[in-house]
Amino acid sequence: TNAMRQLEKAAEKMNMDKNILGILQQPERFVTVAIPVKMDSGEVKIFTGYRSQYNNALGPYKGGIRYHPNVSVDEVKALSFWMAIKCATVNIPMGGAKGGVIVHPKDLSEGELERLSRAYIRKIWMLIGSDKDVPAPDVYTNAKIMNWMRDEFEKIIGRPDPGVITGKPVEQGGSLGRGTATAQGGLYCVRELAKRLNWYSSNIRVAVQGFGNAGANIAKMLNRDGYKVVAVSDSKGGIYRPDGLDAESIERVKLESDKLEAVYCEGSVCRAVEHERISNGELLELDVDLLVPAALEDQITRDNAANIRAKYIVELANGPTTPEADEILKGKGIVIVPDVLANAGGVTVSYFEWEQNVKGERWTEAQVLQKLEPIMVGAFNAVWDMSEKYGVTLRTGAFMLAVERIAEGMRKRGDV
Ligand code: NAD
């Protein structure tokens, strides 16, 4: 898989101990569960679920639960490995995990979805807990689902343990700042890049692919920092305006009409601005300084990598660049701030949620941001230094840094 190829590349560059590599080539524990759910029709359907606990040398396993028809053993394993790398890259005391259920959640009623979520927990409850394994939302799971799961878990163990799961509603122990954390972490990375490159933000043209939680928020934040966001897109396509777009106005109209329109709003009045309609493929190939993929995996591949004109890429999405594309972009001198670093603001604030739950605290949004910034800046610098020291890409640098930290944890507990 792509994940294992990235690991092997880092292993080669850092001359990794064969025993360590062997341990890191598979999850420590992988379970498959059959989940019976009584459907509204009275019929009982059996769903298949997984939990992959990749590595906990640095702390409790941590990683989201995905509900998707394409969930597979290999995907869940790879995602859990990336979580281990991500947590270690930003140096938070958490390991890597991931879970998933093969289901198209839009086909289920709300009641069926709740029964499925609770039944999944009844199959894995003995493996999780605030001190063991801490799930969170992922594709097609959300705060409401997390709260059903937390409730089911607490009923089984007979005591409160709100830190068993993160991404809960704020009123139920969720953390302030979680909603924008991924974009915020990405913004801190852009600011570090800007410092090193002496960027003057209003000269910098940015294209953002994906206008959801990660994409819309970073587009707004970049606007506020003075960057020229010239293109944004969603699943239906994109808009391009060389003079720059106003992400806040676009988001407002998108929330009202579910359409991505090139607009500029003043007060309550929004007017259309001149622009060009582009496809998602065209957005990726625009002549910009900074490209921010914030939608799906496998967007920059061997087929289009040669056409990428951005000089810098900050990966907010997970896995937007394939290993073949990575090589091509490296050859073109394009610098990628990799997903395991650029989008780690999300898991970092999840860790803050866990910490607040475990300690019985509630932090303000300002406190959350104050703690997030040094973590992201520290990680960015450590990855940058690693990449300079060994003459490798930032991605390989991040993997080397993370693997070294995990290996140290494994040595301390006597695995090797
Ligand atoms: P989201 O569902 O809020 O938004 C996804 C956006 O991508 C939507 O605007 C959608 O229209 C767009 N999109 C879908 N298909 C597309 C396509 N083919 N081309 C272009 N755009 C398309 O999701 P999100 O939470 O913003 O997550 C986006 C990416 O960021 C994912 O890869 C996710 O794994 C990653 N990520 C998110 C978080 C987080 O905290 N939200 C954390 C880490 C990583």
Residues whose N, C-alpha, C, O or C-beta is under 5 A from the ligand:
A	BS01	NAD	T182 Q209 G210 F211 G212 N213 A214 G215 S233 D234 S235 N280 A294 A295 L296 L316 A317 N318 N343 G346
